[in-house]
Amino acid sequence: MKITSFAKIAAVSVVALSAAGCSTWDSMSSRQKGAVTGAGVGGVAGAAITNGGVLGTVGGAAIGGVVGDQIGKRR
């Protein structure tokens, strides 16, 4: 599986935007932090798996957000 430069740029952009949106970590609950982190990781994974496909990126972010929320619930 060859990852194109567009997919790499998209993945870095998703991570950067997620980090910028989390500038107020202190006021977030552990579930919210988990959901944001999971969505970022899921979006990057979805983009990598589908070679930058929009549906794969959005789907990965959605699934990652749900998984991160459930993991954060246990902390």
Secondary structure, DSSP 4 states (H G I P E B T S, - for coil): -PPPHHHHHHHHHHHHHHHHHTTTGGGS-HHHHHHHHHHHHHHHHHHHHTTS-HHHHHHHHHHHHHHHHHHHHT-
